[in-house]
Amino acid sequence: MDHRERHARLFNRIAIPYSWFFAGQTRSYAQCFDIGRRALPSPHGKRALDIGCGTGAFTSALRAEGWDVEGIDVAQEMIAQAAKSGLRCSVVDILGAHGIADASFDLVSAAYVAHGLPLEDRLILYRECRRISRDTVLFHDYSEHKRLLTSIVEYLEGGDYFNFIRTVRQELAENFSAVTVLSVGPQSAWYVCKV
C-alpha cells in the first residue's frame, strides 16, 4: 500500500471523530480570515477550490467569506461528513488523474494538506494548484513554530511535517511567482502564492 492509500484510509477512519471539531475549526479559520483577508482577491463573483477539504471546515469559512467554493478530498468518509453541512464537495485525488481544467478557479486553497505529503507529492500539489488557479493559491499550514503535542501527533501520522516546516518557504518560492507569508496563529501561517 502506498502513501496515498494509507493517507486516504487513515482519514476515512477518523472522519466521524474529526467532524466533532467542525464548528470550532470553522470559527478558528474565520479568525484567520480576519488577519489575512486583505492578502486575497475579492471573492465576489469568483470561484474557489478547497483541496483536501476533509469535513469542510475551511470550505465553510471560504463560503462565509463570499466565495463560490467547492471542496475535494481523497477520503470518501470525510466528503460524506462535509455533505452533512450542506457543502459542495466530491472525492477527487488532486495528485492523480482528474478532469480539472487549466485556470478553472480564481482561488485554490489547501488547509493543512501540504505538510502531510512527501516532497515529491508536494511538488505535484504545487504544480496542480498553479495550473488550475487563475490567480492565487492559499496554503494554510504549519509555520516553523513547533509545539510538542503537534510534533508528536505529526510524527505518529507519518507525514513530512518536520521537513515541510524547515523548507516550505524555499519550496514555494521555487514554485510560484510570488509568496507572502502571514502568521495567522501560534504555529500556523498563510502562504499566499501568486501563479
TIPA-996051 format. One line per field, with one value per residue: residue number from 1; residue in three letters; x, y, z of N, C-alpha, C, O in turn. Coordinates in Angstrom, 2 decimals. Example, Ala and Ser with C-alpha at 12.3 -4.5 7.8 and 13.67 -1.06 7.14 Angstrom:
<nodes>
num: c(1, 2)
residu: c(ala, ser)
n_u: c(13.19, 12.85)
n_v: c(-5.69, -2.25)
n_w: c(7.80, 7.08)
ca_u: c(12.30, 13.67)
ca_v: c(-4.50, -1.06)
ca_w: c(7.80, 7.14)
c_u: c(13.20, 12.90)
c_v: c(-3.30, 0.03)
c_w: c(7.80, 7.87)
o_u: c(14.24, 13.41)
o_v: c(-3.32, 1.14)
o_w: c(8.46, 8.04)
</nodes>
This chain:
<nodes>
num: c(1, 2, 3, 4, 5, 6, 7, 8, 9, 10, 11, 12, 13, 14, 15, 16, 17, 18, 19, 20, 21, 22, 23, 24, 25, 26, 27, 28, 29, 30, 31, 32, 33, 34, 35, 36, 37, 38, 39, 40, 41, 42, 43, 44, 45, 46, 47, 48, 49, 50, 51, 52, 53, 54, 55, 56, 57, 58, 59, 60, 61, 62, 63, 64, 65, 66, 67, 68, 69, 70, 71, 72, 73, 74, 75, 76, 77, 78, 79, 80, 81, 82, 83, 84, 85, 86, 87, 88, 89, 90, 91, 92, 93, 94, 95, 96, 97, 98, 99, 100, 101, 102, 103, 104, 105, 106, 107, 108, 109, 110, 111, 112, 113, 114, 115, 116, 117, 118, 119, 120, 121, 122, 123, 124, 125, 126, 127, 128, 129, 130, 131, 132, 133, 134, 135, 136, 137, 138, 139, 140, 141, 142, 143, 144, 145, 146, 147, 148, 149, 150, 151, 152, 153, 154, 155, 156, 157, 158, 159, 160, 161, 162, 163, 164, 165, 166, 167, 168, 169, 170, 171, 172, 173, 174, 175, 176, 177, 178, 179, 180, 181, 182, 183, 184, 185, 186, 187, 188, 189, 190, 191, 192, 193, 194, 195)
residu: c(met, asp, his, arg, glu, arg, his, ala, arg, leu, phe, asn, arg, ile, ala, ile, pro, tyr, ser, trp, phe, phe, ala, gly, gln, thr, arg, ser, tyr, ala, gln, cys, phe, asp, ile, gly, arg, arg, ala, leu, pro, ser, pro, his, gly, lys, arg, ala, leu, asp, ile, gly, cys, gly, thr, gly, ala, phe, thr, ser, ala, leu, arg, ala, glu, gly, trp, asp, val, glu, gly, ile, asp, val, ala, gln, glu, met, ile, ala, gln, ala, ala, lys, ser, gly, leu, arg, cys, ser, val, val, asp, ile, leu, gly, ala, his, gly, ile, ala, asp, ala, ser, phe, asp, leu, val, ser, ala, ala, tyr, val, ala, his, gly, leu, pro, leu, glu, asp, arg, leu, ile, leu, tyr, arg, glu, cys, arg, arg, ile, ser, arg, asp, thr, val, leu, phe, his, asp, tyr, ser, glu, his, lys, arg, leu, leu, thr, ser, ile, val, glu, tyr, leu, glu, gly, gly, asp, tyr, phe, asn, phe, ile, arg, thr, val, arg, gln, glu, leu, ala, glu, asn, phe, ser, ala, val, thr, val, leu, ser, val, gly, pro, gln, ser, ala, trp, tyr, val, cys, lys, val)
n_u: c(0.85, 0.63, 1.74, -0.36, -2.69, -2.62, -2.93, -5.53, -7.04, -6.53, -7.76, -10.36, -11.05, -10.99, -12.95, -15.54, -14.98, -13.37, -15.18, -16.48, -15.14, -15.74, -17.27, -15.69, -13.27, -14.10, -14.74, -12.19, -10.81, -12.24, -11.29, -8.70, -9.16, -9.87, -7.39, -5.94, -7.47, -7.15, -4.99, -5.91, -7.65, -10.69, -13.68, -16.05, -18.23, -16.47, -14.71, -13.72, -11.56, -11.21, -8.75, -8.24, -10.29, -11.44, -13.69, -14.83, -14.42, -12.64, -13.58, -16.17, -15.56, -14.48, -16.78, -18.36, -16.96, -17.73, -17.02, -17.67, -17.55, -16.10, -15.23, -12.64, -11.51, -9.57, -10.61, -13.43, -15.22, -14.75, -15.76, -18.44, -19.11, -18.75, -20.78, -23.00, -23.01, -23.97, -22.23, -20.62, -18.87, -16.54, -15.20, -12.00, -8.76, -6.25, -3.63, -3.58, -5.05, -7.40, -10.15, -9.90, -9.84, -7.39, -6.72, -9.22, -10.21, -10.44, -9.28, -7.34, -7.20, -5.54, -5.77, -3.83, -2.70, -0.37, 1.86, 1.62, 2.34, 4.81, 7.81, 7.93, 5.22, 4.23, 5.38, 3.96, 1.42, 1.84, 2.33, -0.11, -1.90, -0.97, -1.52, -4.36, -5.33, -6.33, -5.17, -4.49, -3.07, -3.67, -2.10, -2.88, -1.22, 1.20, 3.56, 7.03, 7.13, 7.13, 5.22, 5.18, 3.07, 1.86, 4.06, 4.39, 1.94, 2.06, 4.34, 3.43, 1.42, 2.90, 3.58, 5.31, 5.96, 8.14, 10.24, 8.79, 8.15, 10.65, 11.48, 9.45, 9.12, 11.17, 10.53, 8.03, 8.74, 10.27, 8.35, 6.25, 5.30, 5.29, 5.33, 3.63, 3.89, 1.92, 1.48, -0.96, -1.69, -0.52, 1.15, 0.69, 0.40, -0.43, 0.31, 0.42, 0.22, 1.16, 0.28)
n_v: c(-1.18, 2.17, 5.52, 7.35, 5.77, 4.83, 7.25, 8.06, 5.95, 6.30, 8.83, 8.25, 6.55, 8.25, 10.13, 10.59, 11.18, 13.41, 15.17, 16.14, 18.38, 20.35, 22.82, 24.36, 24.43, 25.84, 28.34, 29.06, 29.23, 31.37, 33.46, 33.54, 34.52, 37.10, 38.15, 37.69, 38.34, 40.61, 39.93, 38.32, 37.92, 39.74, 38.05, 38.24, 37.09, 35.15, 32.01, 29.30, 26.59, 24.14, 22.16, 18.94, 19.01, 17.70, 17.42, 19.79, 22.29, 24.47, 24.96, 25.79, 28.17, 29.65, 29.88, 31.43, 33.77, 34.63, 33.33, 31.36, 28.26, 25.00, 21.80, 19.30, 15.97, 13.05, 11.19, 9.44, 9.19, 11.53, 13.39, 12.63, 13.51, 16.27, 16.79, 16.62, 19.07, 20.64, 21.35, 21.72, 19.19, 16.77, 13.50, 13.50, 12.99, 15.08, 14.65, 12.61, 11.21, 13.42, 15.53, 18.33, 21.42, 23.67, 26.80, 27.04, 28.11, 31.01, 31.18, 28.82, 26.63, 24.98, 23.54, 22.62, 20.45, 20.19, 19.72, 17.08, 15.55, 13.69, 15.11, 14.75, 14.44, 16.87, 18.61, 17.88, 18.68, 21.49, 22.09, 21.34, 23.05, 25.53, 25.24, 25.00, 27.31, 30.66, 32.85, 33.07, 31.05, 29.54, 28.34, 27.09, 26.33, 24.68, 26.74, 27.54, 27.40, 25.25, 22.94, 20.70, 18.72, 18.83, 18.07, 15.42, 14.23, 14.64, 13.17, 10.58, 10.38, 10.16, 11.81, 14.40, 16.47, 17.60, 18.10, 19.70, 22.10, 23.13, 23.65, 24.88, 27.63, 28.04, 26.04, 26.96, 29.46, 28.62, 27.54, 29.28, 32.53, 34.66, 34.94, 35.46, 35.48, 35.04, 35.20, 33.45, 32.27, 30.70, 28.59, 28.44, 29.41, 31.51, 30.93, 32.76, 32.53, 33.60, 32.81)
n_w: c(0.00, -0.92, 0.05, -0.47, -0.45, 2.22, 3.52, 2.67, 3.78, 6.54, 6.98, 6.24, 8.34, 10.57, 10.12, 11.31, 14.15, 13.61, 12.53, 14.76, 15.55, 13.78, 14.00, 15.79, 14.36, 12.08, 13.20, 14.10, 11.65, 10.56, 12.14, 11.19, 8.63, 9.33, 9.88, 7.48, 5.22, 3.47, 1.92, -0.04, -3.21, -4.00, -3.16, -4.57, -6.96, -7.74, -8.11, -5.99, -5.09, -2.70, -1.71, -0.37, 1.52, 3.67, 6.35, 5.73, 7.01, 6.35, 3.81, 4.42, 5.78, 3.67, 2.07, 3.79, 3.57, 1.11, -1.22, -4.13, -3.62, -3.83, -2.53, -2.45, -1.78, -0.98, 0.73, 1.11, 3.28, 4.71, 2.89, 2.96, 5.52, 5.16, 3.35, 4.99, 6.13, 4.20, 2.16, -1.03, -2.09, -3.31, -4.10, -5.08, -6.30, -6.21, -6.79, -8.55, -11.56, -12.86, -13.84, -13.82, -15.29, -16.79, -15.21, -13.83, -11.49, -9.37, -6.91, -5.26, -2.59, 0.16, 3.13, 5.78, 4.35, 2.73, 4.45, 5.21, 3.10, 1.22, -0.17, -3.04, -3.69, -2.71, -4.55, -6.85, -5.98, -5.76, -8.46, -9.67, -8.33, -9.22, -11.93, -12.09, -10.96, -11.57, -10.46, -7.54, -4.95, -1.90, 0.85, 3.85, 6.61, 8.75, 10.50, 11.08, 13.80, 16.38, 18.42, 21.14, 21.39, 18.83, 17.28, 18.15, 17.37, 14.59, 13.98, 14.58, 12.66, 10.38, 8.24, 6.36, 8.01, 9.59, 7.74, 6.01, 7.51, 7.72, 5.11, 3.62, 2.82, 0.95, -0.93, -1.90, -2.95, -5.08, -6.72, -7.28, -8.53, -6.73, -3.17, -0.18, 3.27, 6.05, 9.49, 11.16, 13.46, 16.55, 15.69, 13.02, 9.55, 6.76, 3.49, 0.88, -2.43, -5.67, -8.98)
ca_u: c(0.00, 1.46, 1.46, -1.68, -3.72, -2.60, -3.48, -6.98, -7.61, -6.47, -8.76, -11.69, -11.28, -11.18, -13.88, -16.61, -14.43, -12.87, -16.32, -16.87, -14.43, -16.08, -17.67, -14.52, -12.33, -14.65, -14.54, -10.75, -10.48, -12.82, -10.34, -7.56, -9.57, -9.80, -5.99, -5.36, -8.43, -6.66, -3.97, -6.60, -8.52, -12.09, -14.38, -17.34, -18.37, -15.31, -14.77, -12.60, -11.48, -10.53, -8.15, -8.08, -11.27, -11.84, -15.11, -15.31, -14.32, -12.06, -14.53, -17.24, -15.04, -14.41, -18.16, -18.78, -16.28, -18.38, -16.53, -18.42, -16.50, -16.31, -14.11, -12.30, -10.69, -9.44, -11.29, -14.87, -15.95, -14.65, -16.71, -19.77, -19.32, -18.89, -22.11, -23.97, -23.01, -24.50, -21.13, -20.38, -17.58, -16.53, -13.99, -11.06, -7.35, -5.56, -2.31, -3.76, -5.80, -8.66, -10.54, -9.98, -9.23, -6.47, -7.26, -10.65, -10.61, -9.75, -8.51, -7.20, -6.68, -5.27, -5.54, -3.17, -2.53, 1.00, 2.83, 1.44, 2.77, 6.25, 8.22, 7.55, 3.79, 4.05, 5.71, 2.80, 0.38, 2.15, 2.16, -1.54, -2.51, -0.56, -2.18, -5.82, -5.68, -6.13, -4.53, -3.95, -3.12, -3.52, -1.80, -3.00, -0.48, 2.07, 4.74, 8.23, 6.99, 6.68, 4.73, 5.46, 1.94, 1.74, 5.18, 4.12, 0.84, 2.53, 5.26, 2.61, 0.69, 3.85, 3.75, 6.62, 5.83, 9.41, 10.90, 7.94, 8.30, 12.02, 11.75, 8.26, 9.29, 12.01, 9.75, 7.01, 9.44, 10.73, 7.22, 5.27, 5.93, 5.43, 4.79, 3.50, 3.66, 1.25, 1.23, -2.38, -1.87, 0.75, 2.01, 0.15, 0.65, -0.98, 1.28, -0.40, 1.09, 0.66, 0.69)
ca_v: c(0.00, 3.38, 6.63, 7.95, 4.85, 4.87, 8.55, 8.01, 5.03, 6.95, 9.89, 7.61, 6.01, 9.29, 11.15, 10.94, 11.97, 14.67, 16.06, 16.73, 19.64, 21.20, 24.18, 25.05, 24.68, 26.89, 29.61, 29.34, 29.68, 32.71, 34.39, 33.66, 35.43, 38.45, 38.56, 37.60, 38.64, 41.61, 39.32, 37.53, 38.70, 39.86, 36.82, 38.50, 36.56, 34.33, 30.60, 28.76, 25.15, 23.79, 20.84, 18.27, 19.73, 16.96, 17.57, 21.02, 23.49, 25.59, 25.21, 26.56, 29.51, 30.32, 30.20, 32.55, 34.96, 35.04, 32.57, 30.25, 27.29, 23.56, 21.11, 17.95, 15.20, 11.64, 10.36, 9.44, 9.40, 12.97, 14.05, 12.34, 14.43, 17.63, 16.88, 16.84, 20.51, 21.32, 21.85, 21.05, 18.53, 15.49, 12.69, 13.72, 12.95, 16.13, 14.15, 11.58, 11.61, 14.11, 16.31, 19.77, 22.17, 24.77, 28.10, 26.87, 28.76, 32.26, 30.87, 27.41, 26.57, 23.67, 23.78, 21.51, 19.34, 20.07, 19.19, 15.65, 14.88, 13.65, 16.18, 14.52, 14.73, 18.32, 19.26, 17.66, 19.56, 22.87, 22.20, 21.29, 24.30, 26.58, 25.00, 25.18, 28.63, 31.81, 33.98, 32.93, 29.77, 29.77, 27.19, 27.33, 25.18, 24.96, 27.60, 26.91, 27.38, 23.91, 22.62, 19.30, 17.86, 18.77, 17.27, 14.01, 13.79, 14.59, 12.03, 9.37, 10.36, 9.68, 12.73, 15.02, 17.71, 18.19, 18.66, 20.77, 23.37, 23.60, 24.01, 25.35, 28.94, 27.85, 25.26, 27.81, 30.47, 27.97, 27.04, 30.32, 33.80, 35.48, 34.31, 36.28, 34.63, 35.75, 34.41, 33.50, 31.56, 30.44, 27.70, 28.33, 30.54, 31.54, 31.10, 33.27, 32.38, 34.07, 31.91)
ca_w: c(0.00, -0.99, 0.98, -0.76, 0.03, 3.68, 3.91, 2.47, 4.77, 7.84, 7.09, 6.24, 9.68, 11.59, 9.62, 12.27, 15.25, 13.08, 12.32, 16.03, 15.71, 12.64, 14.40, 16.34, 13.27, 11.24, 13.93, 14.07, 10.29, 10.39, 12.75, 10.26, 7.57, 9.87, 9.76, 6.14, 4.15, 2.51, 1.06, -1.05, -4.10, -3.59, -3.52, -5.22, -8.31, -8.07, -7.73, -5.22, -4.89, -1.47, -1.87, 0.92, 2.33, 4.87, 6.71, 5.13, 7.85, 5.60, 2.72, 5.03, 6.05, 2.37, 1.68, 4.63, 3.05, -0.13, -2.37, -4.71, -3.30, -3.75, -1.91, -2.90, -0.85, -1.37, 1.72, 0.87, 4.53, 5.01, 1.99, 3.49, 6.66, 4.60, 2.73, 6.07, 6.42, 3.02, 1.32, -2.31, -2.01, -4.01, -3.97, -6.18, -5.91, -6.98, -7.18, -9.57, -12.75, -12.59, -15.00, -13.54, -16.40, -16.51, -14.82, -13.54, -10.24, -9.03, -5.70, -4.89, -1.23, 0.76, 4.55, 6.47, 3.41, 2.19, 5.42, 5.34, 1.87, 0.95, -1.08, -4.44, -3.81, -2.54, -5.82, -7.72, -5.46, -6.16, -9.91, -9.97, -7.84, -10.16, -13.21, -12.07, -10.43, -12.46, -9.79, -6.19, -4.25, -0.47, 1.70, 5.29, 7.12, 9.88, 10.37, 11.67, 15.26, 16.77, 19.75, 21.40, 21.07, 17.38, 16.78, 18.44, 16.51, 13.21, 13.89, 14.55, 11.39, 9.38, 7.11, 6.19, 8.79, 10.04, 6.57, 5.48, 8.22, 7.51, 3.71, 2.90, 2.18, -0.23, -1.90, -2.52, -3.75, -6.31, -7.49, -7.55, -8.93, -5.53, -1.97, 1.01, 4.43, 7.15, 10.70, 11.49, 14.72, 17.24, 14.92, 11.66, 8.65, 5.41, 2.42, -0.21, -3.60, -6.96, -10.06)
c_u: c(0.89, 0.97, 0.05, -2.81, -3.79, -3.25, -5.01, -7.64, -7.64, -7.60, -10.18, -12.03, -11.62, -12.21, -14.92, -16.03, -13.92, -14.01, -16.80, -16.25, -14.76, -16.38, -16.48, -13.49, -12.82, -14.49, -13.07, -10.32, -11.04, -11.90, -9.12, -7.91, -9.57, -8.38, -5.56, -6.23, -7.86, -5.58, -4.58, -7.37, -9.92, -12.84, -15.62, -17.33, -17.24, -15.42, -13.52, -12.71, -10.66, -10.05, -7.90, -9.05, -11.69, -13.32, -15.66, -15.18, -13.74, -12.96, -15.67, -16.79, -14.91, -15.80, -18.66, -18.14, -16.89, -17.91, -17.59, -17.45, -16.99, -15.06, -13.88, -11.41, -10.62, -10.23, -12.80, -15.67, -15.87, -15.66, -18.14, -20.09, -19.51, -20.27, -23.19, -24.06, -23.49, -23.44, -21.04, -18.98, -17.67, -15.18, -13.15, -9.65, -6.59, -4.19, -2.38, -4.49, -7.12, -8.96, -10.64, -9.18, -8.29, -7.26, -8.77, -11.13, -9.80, -8.86, -8.51, -6.58, -6.42, -4.90, -5.01, -3.09, -1.06, 1.97, 2.76, 1.94, 4.28, 6.58, 7.77, 6.06, 3.49, 4.34, 4.59, 1.66, 0.62, 1.89, 0.67, -2.25, -2.20, -1.34, -3.68, -6.26, -5.42, -5.22, -3.78, -4.11, -2.83, -3.26, -1.92, -2.34, 0.38, 3.17, 5.92, 8.16, 6.36, 6.13, 4.90, 4.30, 1.77, 2.84, 4.94, 3.03, 1.31, 3.52, 4.46, 1.84, 1.60, 4.00, 5.15, 6.69, 7.19, 10.20, 10.12, 8.20, 9.70, 12.21, 10.60, 8.48, 10.10, 11.24, 8.76, 7.65, 9.91, 9.58, 6.16, 5.98, 6.15, 4.77, 4.78, 3.17, 3.07, 1.08, -0.24, -2.71, -0.52, 1.70, 1.51, 0.38, -0.19, 0.18, 0.46, 0.50, 0.40, 1.19, 1.49)
c_v: c(1.24, 4.45, 7.19, 7.06, 4.85, 6.14, 8.53, 7.10, 5.65, 7.97, 9.37, 7.11, 7.09, 10.35, 11.56, 11.69, 13.34, 15.67, 16.72, 18.12, 20.67, 22.64, 24.98, 25.37, 25.83, 28.26, 30.02, 29.86, 31.08, 33.77, 34.58, 34.60, 36.87, 39.01, 38.66, 37.98, 39.57, 41.06, 38.51, 38.44, 38.79, 38.61, 37.02, 38.04, 35.63, 32.94, 30.19, 27.24, 24.91, 22.34, 20.22, 18.81, 19.00, 17.10, 18.93, 22.29, 24.68, 25.96, 26.10, 28.00, 30.30, 30.75, 31.40, 33.86, 35.45, 34.32, 31.57, 29.07, 25.85, 22.94, 19.75, 17.29, 13.77, 10.72, 10.50, 9.71, 10.87, 13.74, 13.83, 13.26, 15.87, 17.82, 17.13, 18.31, 21.32, 21.90, 21.05, 20.47, 17.19, 14.81, 12.87, 13.66, 13.94, 15.65, 13.09, 12.12, 12.24, 15.01, 17.80, 20.52, 23.26, 26.03, 28.07, 27.70, 30.04, 32.06, 29.36, 27.38, 25.12, 23.94, 22.51, 20.25, 19.13, 19.40, 17.68, 14.85, 14.78, 14.69, 15.95, 14.76, 16.21, 19.04, 19.07, 18.58, 21.00, 23.06, 22.23, 22.56, 25.45, 26.46, 25.35, 26.53, 29.71, 32.86, 33.61, 31.51, 30.07, 28.45, 27.64, 26.12, 25.61, 25.94, 26.86, 26.83, 26.07, 23.90, 21.12, 18.39, 17.72, 17.91, 15.78, 13.48, 13.66, 13.46, 10.73, 9.24, 9.91, 10.56, 13.31, 16.37, 18.37, 18.79, 19.84, 22.10, 23.96, 24.18, 24.70, 26.69, 28.83, 27.10, 26.15, 28.88, 29.90, 27.56, 28.08, 31.64, 34.75, 34.77, 35.32, 35.35, 35.48, 34.80, 34.57, 32.76, 31.25, 29.52, 27.50, 29.60, 30.38, 31.79, 31.47, 33.36, 32.91, 33.14, 32.69)
c_w: c(0.00, -0.02, 0.78, -0.25, 1.55, 4.19, 3.80, 3.51, 6.16, 7.98, 6.93, 7.63, 10.71, 11.21, 10.66, 13.47, 14.80, 12.92, 13.61, 16.24, 14.63, 13.05, 14.94, 15.27, 12.38, 11.90, 13.91, 12.70, 10.03, 11.00, 11.87, 9.12, 8.06, 9.74, 8.30, 4.97, 3.08, 1.57, -0.08, -2.00, -3.53, -4.04, -4.39, -6.67, -8.71, -7.47, -6.98, -5.15, -3.64, -1.57, -0.50, 1.94, 3.60, 5.13, 6.29, 5.94, 7.08, 4.42, 3.23, 5.30, 4.75, 1.91, 2.49, 4.19, 1.75, -1.37, -2.83, -4.66, -3.39, -3.17, -2.53, -1.85, -1.35, -0.44, 1.59, 2.14, 4.98, 4.17, 2.47, 4.67, 6.16, 4.00, 3.79, 6.46, 5.22, 2.10, 0.03, -2.29, -2.73, -3.83, -5.24, -5.60, -6.78, -7.46, -8.27, -10.79, -12.34, -13.79, -14.77, -14.60, -15.91, -16.14, -14.56, -12.36, -10.02, -7.81, -5.52, -3.50, -0.83, 2.22, 5.22, 5.59, 3.11, 3.18, 5.55, 4.15, 1.79, -0.11, -2.51, -4.67, -3.60, -3.85, -6.85, -7.28, -5.91, -7.65, -10.28, -9.49, -8.78, -11.47, -13.17, -11.52, -11.48, -11.81, -8.52, -5.67, -2.78, 0.23, 3.14, 5.93, 8.29, 9.51, 11.00, 13.20, 15.71, 18.19, 19.92, 20.99, 19.56, 16.78, 17.00, 17.50, 15.07, 12.99, 13.76, 13.24, 10.26, 8.16, 7.07, 6.92, 9.09, 8.88, 6.01, 6.18, 8.05, 6.11, 2.98, 2.19, 0.90, -1.32, -2.64, -3.40, -5.08, -7.23, -7.84, -7.84, -7.75, -4.37, -0.83, 2.17, 5.56, 8.32, 11.06, 12.78, 15.34, 16.48, 13.50, 10.87, 7.40, 4.48, 1.19, -1.44, -4.85, -8.04, -11.07)
o_u: c(1.80, -0.06, -0.65, -3.78, -4.88, -4.02, -5.70, -8.69, -8.63, -8.31, -11.12, -13.18, -12.43, -12.34, -15.16, -16.55, -14.04, -13.83, -17.45, -16.76, -14.15, -15.81, -16.30, -12.90, -12.03, -14.13, -12.75, -9.55, -10.41, -11.75, -8.57, -7.07, -9.30, -8.20, -4.89, -5.77, -8.08, -5.29, -3.87, -7.71, -10.30, -12.67, -16.18, -16.55, -17.08, -16.11, -12.41, -13.81, -9.54, -10.86, -7.42, -8.69, -12.23, -14.13, -16.85, -15.79, -14.29, -13.09, -16.08, -17.55, -15.21, -15.98, -19.32, -18.70, -16.60, -18.34, -18.31, -16.62, -18.14, -13.96, -14.80, -10.66, -11.51, -10.49, -13.37, -16.69, -16.81, -16.34, -18.96, -21.22, -20.36, -20.86, -24.18, -25.04, -23.42, -23.71, -21.34, -18.00, -18.72, -14.18, -13.55, -9.39, -6.33, -3.65, -1.36, -4.54, -7.88, -8.10, -11.39, -7.98, -8.38, -8.33, -9.51, -12.33, -8.64, -7.81, -9.55, -5.57, -6.99, -3.84, -5.66, -3.37, -0.56, 2.80, 3.73, 1.95, 4.98, 5.70, 7.26, 5.68, 2.60, 3.63, 4.30, 1.00, -0.30, 1.31, 0.25, -3.12, -3.08, -1.76, -4.20, -7.44, -4.41, -4.59, -2.57, -5.12, -1.87, -4.10, -1.15, -2.85, 0.31, 3.64, 5.81, 9.04, 5.19, 6.49, 4.76, 4.53, 1.55, 2.59, 5.24, 3.18, 0.99, 3.55, 4.79, 1.62, 1.13, 4.49, 6.07, 7.38, 7.35, 10.78, 10.70, 8.43, 9.89, 13.01, 10.77, 8.05, 9.77, 11.30, 8.66, 7.13, 9.96, 9.81, 5.25, 7.13, 7.08, 3.77, 5.79, 2.28, 3.64, 0.57, -0.72, -3.87, 0.51, 2.92, 1.85, 0.53, -0.60, 0.95, -0.11, 1.43, -0.79, 2.36, 1.93)
o_v: c(1.36, 4.30, 7.47, 7.56, 4.88, 6.12, 8.94, 7.45, 5.54, 7.97, 9.98, 7.22, 6.87, 11.36, 12.75, 12.75, 14.33, 16.87, 17.76, 18.93, 21.74, 23.58, 26.14, 26.45, 26.69, 29.23, 31.19, 30.82, 31.89, 34.85, 35.68, 35.39, 37.79, 40.21, 39.63, 37.95, 39.34, 41.68, 38.05, 39.57, 37.99, 38.16, 36.04, 38.51, 35.34, 32.72, 30.65, 26.68, 25.41, 21.42, 20.89, 19.05, 19.61, 16.92, 19.19, 23.30, 25.78, 27.13, 27.04, 28.94, 31.50, 31.86, 32.29, 34.94, 36.56, 34.64, 31.00, 28.90, 25.54, 23.48, 19.13, 17.95, 13.32, 9.57, 11.54, 10.40, 11.38, 14.64, 14.74, 13.73, 16.59, 18.90, 17.80, 18.75, 22.55, 22.83, 19.86, 21.20, 16.56, 15.42, 12.44, 14.21, 13.67, 16.20, 12.72, 13.33, 11.67, 15.21, 18.48, 20.29, 23.72, 26.29, 28.94, 27.96, 30.14, 32.69, 28.70, 28.04, 24.18, 24.51, 21.47, 19.14, 18.01, 18.60, 17.05, 13.62, 15.70, 15.12, 16.88, 15.23, 16.76, 19.97, 19.97, 19.20, 21.66, 24.06, 23.04, 23.08, 26.26, 27.46, 25.93, 26.86, 29.67, 33.66, 33.80, 30.85, 30.76, 27.55, 28.49, 25.00, 26.75, 25.98, 25.71, 26.24, 25.82, 24.72, 20.35, 17.38, 16.61, 17.10, 14.97, 12.41, 12.67, 12.85, 9.89, 8.13, 9.34, 10.09, 12.77, 17.28, 19.57, 19.86, 20.84, 23.11, 25.16, 25.11, 25.07, 26.84, 29.45, 27.46, 26.09, 29.18, 30.60, 27.25, 27.79, 31.83, 35.55, 34.07, 35.95, 34.51, 36.49, 33.69, 35.68, 32.63, 31.51, 29.65, 26.52, 30.69, 29.29, 32.74, 30.60, 34.17, 32.69, 32.74, 32.12)
o_w: c(0.82, 0.64, 1.75, 0.32, 2.13, 5.15, 4.72, 4.05, 6.89, 8.99, 7.44, 8.07, 11.60, 11.90, 10.85, 13.81, 15.53, 13.14, 13.56, 17.01, 14.57, 12.49, 14.58, 15.28, 11.99, 11.24, 13.72, 12.61, 9.35, 10.44, 11.81, 8.67, 7.27, 9.52, 7.93, 3.83, 1.89, 0.55, -0.97, -1.66, -2.67, -5.17, -4.90, -7.50, -9.89, -6.47, -7.27, -5.15, -3.51, -1.52, 0.42, 3.09, 4.52, 4.22, 6.47, 5.59, 7.14, 4.07, 2.56, 5.08, 4.72, 1.40, 1.94, 4.40, 1.31, -2.48, -2.01, -5.55, -3.06, -3.30, -3.07, -1.14, -2.08, -0.79, 1.92, 2.09, 5.58, 4.67, 2.40, 4.80, 6.69, 4.13, 3.50, 7.05, 5.23, 1.34, 0.00, -2.46, -2.76, -3.47, -6.32, -4.53, -7.95, -8.42, -8.85, -11.01, -11.55, -14.64, -15.46, -14.77, -14.78, -16.69, -15.01, -12.24, -10.43, -7.69, -5.61, -3.26, -1.39, 2.51, 5.21, 6.05, 3.21, 2.77, 5.96, 4.19, 2.23, -0.86, -3.14, -5.73, -4.24, -4.21, -7.63, -8.12, -6.40, -8.06, -11.10, -10.20, -9.10, -12.04, -14.12, -11.60, -12.19, -12.50, -8.43, -5.92, -2.45, 0.21, 3.60, 5.81, 8.76, 8.37, 11.40, 13.82, 15.44, 19.04, 18.97, 20.32, 19.06, 15.89, 16.13, 16.91, 14.40, 11.92, 12.93, 12.75, 9.27, 7.13, 7.69, 6.48, 8.85, 9.02, 5.60, 5.53, 8.23, 5.92, 1.82, 1.05, -0.11, -2.49, -3.86, -4.47, -6.09, -8.40, -8.61, -7.45, -7.76, -4.55, -0.55, 2.05, 5.96, 8.15, 11.26, 13.15, 14.72, 16.60, 12.84, 11.42, 7.03, 4.65, 0.53, -1.49, -5.06, -8.04, -12.07)
</nodes>
